[in-house]
Amino acid sequence: MKEFVKKMATAYILLNTEIGAENQVLKALKKIEGVEEAHNLWGVYDIIANVKADNMEKLKYIVTKRIEKSAK
């Protein structure tokens, strides 16, 4: 018998920041519920964040309300 495994909704967010604001943005991201990891990048984007939630609606809320709001 196959065991049912509930998979969490996951998003990888690529962010650009103001020059010199990377560490401040990383600290803010890590305080947001659902952000599993956040790291500096070299190249076109400054930060990548791994976000997980129980369902797509909650994931959408975290990305559009919590992360976008804190980025403004």
N, C-alpha and C positions, 0 to 999 in steps of 0.2 A: 504494500500500500504506500502510495506517495504521500509524503508529508507536505502540508501546505505551509509555504514560507511567505510571509507578508513582506514585500519589498517596499522600501521607502522611496518616495519621490526625491530625485536628486537633480541638482543643477550645478554647473560649473560656471561661475560668473567671472568675466574678464573686465577689469576696470582700469581706467586711466585716472591719474590724480594730478593735482597741481605739483609743480616741481618742488621737491623738498617735503611734501605732505605725506609721503608713502607710509612712514612709521605711525603717524597719527591716524591715518585711515585704517591701517592694519589693527591697531589697538581697538578702534571703534568697532570694526567688523567682528573681532573675536568676542565682543560683549553681546552680540546679537544672538538670541536663541535660534538654533538651527544651523548656524555657521560652524561646520565641523573643522575646517582648516582654512587658513588664509596665508598666502606667501607672496613675497616680492618676486617679480619677474624682470628679465632683461629683454628689451626688444620693444615691439609695438605697444604692448600693454604693460602696466606697472604692477598689477596685483591679480592673482587668481584666488577665488574663494570657492570652496566646496560647501554647498548648502543642502541640507536634508530636512525633510518633513514627513509627517505621517501620510499626507495626501497632497494632491496637486493644488487644491485650493489654499492650503496652508503654505505651500511652497510659493505660490503666486503672491500671497500676502507678504511673505518675508522679503521676496525680491523686489516687489513693486512699492511696498509701503515702508518697510524697515530699512532696506539697503539704499534704495533710491532717495528716500527722505533724509537719511543721514549723510548722503553724498552731496546734498545741496547746501 
